[in-house]
Amino acid sequence: MPARQPHGSRVIGGYRPHVRFRDYSDGEIKTYLRAETPYDCAGSAKAEGLGIALLEAIESDDPTALIGLPLIALSRMLRAAGFLILGAA
């Protein structure tokens, strides 16, 4: 296993997914808002649920960044710090 970075080190990365909404009717949005009550997320469209039906496209190197923690980027950072997530190299 490679040497780990010393305690207190910091790695910073930013990932910005681009989301395009499709055209939808007032009825569709009202039904969606009643079904999901998505008022606790950015854009009020939960891509991991019914909100995906409101979207035209999601563009990102790390699609998990849209939902929360960018897991692909986190895995890359952990490997760079010497943590072998899947075991030996």
Secondary structure, 3 states (H helix, E strand, C coil): CCCCCCCCCCCCCCCCCEEEECCCCHHHHHHHHHHHCCCCCHHHCCCCCHHHHHEEEEECCCCHHHHCCCHHHHHHHHHHCCCCCCCCC
